[in-house]
Amino acid sequence: MPYLVERMRPFTSTIFAEMSALANRTGAINLGQGFPDTDGPQSLLEDAVTAIRSGANQYPPGIGVAELRHAIARHQRRFYDLDPDPDTEVLVTAGATEAIAASILALCEPGDEVVTFEPYYDSYAACIALAGATRRTVPLRKPDFGFDPAELRAAFTDRTRIVLLNSPHNPTGKVFARRELELIAELARAHDVIVVTDEVYEHQTFDGVPHVPMATLPGMADRTITISSAGKTFSVTGWKIGWLDAPAELTAAVRAVKQFLTYVNGGPFQPAIANALDLPDGFYQQLASGLQRKRDLLTRGLRAGGLEVFQPRGTYFIVTDVAPLGYDDGVELCWRLPELVGVAAVPVAVFCDDPEPARTLVRFAFCKQDEVLAEAAERLAKLTAR
Ligand SMILES: Cc1ncc(COP(=O)(O)O)c(C=O)c1O
């Protein structure tokens, strides 16, 4: 790609696109990409149709429609006792992806450093590179994907500008515990840095494990940008309605960048999402319990196939180790998996600066219909040792 700027050359293709294309070509069950294969609540779909029919089809306000900003503020109060001002401390974005990109671009000067954990969601590395910033990663290690506090401390320097956190965490399914968040918060305060926290899986935790937003820790609401999205919570990943809440000065800074990335998006989807955020607790409980059941269904198949499973406590994903089957390279296995058993997955090593510890780790998505998971589990159970 001779025309592409150097800093973006490592990011020309995403593994999700490659594995989804492979799944399409081979007719394999696609457990690579994290999108649900069923629609969100019927009322949400109807509300979007109604909004389109009633003419909500022009540019919405740059910060998002008032109904949605108020609904986001109510949601933060209802679930976490946070109290953002819907007019100055909430910003609607084109998915969580834009909120992440605009936050990094707004806060980092070239040469600044961003502390994040690896494996990391792939857009993090690309956005840090776009900003001309440098990432300093701290490894999360199997089996429980904990981190070494000394390594986290050592990642901070006088150039650190942001800690970019993701909990519940893609790809590992880790839900950061309060004591882990407390250490991150302590370091953020000591080094006077902003925490940008990607909480798109906030309602998808299992086994009674709570999601603790960074902004709820003492003193942290003042230095935290909290990001979420309708895509995962309401199973509408294609709508790309995300948001952030943060203190007014931080929100204003991110908004200044966001207005020149997309300006606005999804006019008729915004009022529909506003209504959905007010759905009763039962909706949110069923979302988590339904996914937990799916996790267990796929886990059984993966274990029957002889893979080592690291039980996720949240998200759409299960990370496995394929070493017990005699495979020593997850990337190579993922390219062959469709032909071997008719299932597509993604290798974890591609989300790491140091691929070595993740060399034999493979991620499977379980946000699929029960029949699809049962069929995938049956196929995976036939994966024989090399
Ligand atoms: C950790 C994480 N952050 C952000 C996103 C993207 O969210 P959105 O589709 O709302 O841009 C995803 C989607 O897979 C994700 O897993």
The ligand as an SDF file (V2000), in Angstrom:
LIG
                    3D

 16 16  0  0  0  0  0  0  0  0999 V2000
  -14.3180   -3.9360   23.4650 C   0  0  0  0  0  0  0  0  0  0  0  0
  -15.0960   -3.3370   22.3440 C   0  0  0  0  0  0  0  0  0  0  0  0
  -15.1660   -2.0050   22.2280 N   0  0  0  0  0  0  0  0  0  0  0  0
  -15.8390   -1.4180   21.2190 C   0  0  0  0  0  0  0  0  0  0  0  0
  -16.5020   -2.1740   20.2800 C   0  0  0  0  0  0  0  0  0  0  0  0
  -17.2090   -1.4840   19.1530 C   0  0  0  0  0  0  0  0  0  0  0  0
  -18.4270   -0.9800   19.5360 O   0  0  0  0  0  0  0  0  0  0  0  0
  -19.3670   -0.2360   18.4720 P   0  0  0  0  0  0  0  0  0  0  0  0
  -19.8610   -1.2680   17.5130 O   0  0  0  0  0  0  0  0  0  0  0  0
  -20.4300    0.3670   19.3080 O   0  0  0  0  0  0  0  0  0  0  0  0
  -18.5340    0.7780   17.7810 O   0  0  0  0  0  0  0  0  0  0  0  0
  -16.4800   -3.5600   20.3710 C   0  0  0  0  0  0  0  0  0  0  0  0
  -17.1490   -4.3920   19.3490 C   0  0  0  0  0  0  0  0  0  0  0  0
  -16.8400   -5.5430   19.1560 O   0  0  0  0  0  0  0  0  0  0  0  0
  -15.7540   -4.1560   21.4290 C   0  0  0  0  0  0  0  0  0  0  0  0
  -15.6860   -5.4800   21.5530 O   0  0  0  0  0  0  0  0  0  0  0  0
  1  2  1  0
  2  3  1  0
  2 15  2  0
  3  4  2  0
  4  5  1  0
  5  6  1  0
  5 12  2  0
  6  7  1  0
  7  8  1  0
  8  9  2  0
  8 10  1  0
  8 11  1  0
 12 13  1  0
 12 15  1  0
 13 14  2  0
 15 16  1  0
M  END
$$$$
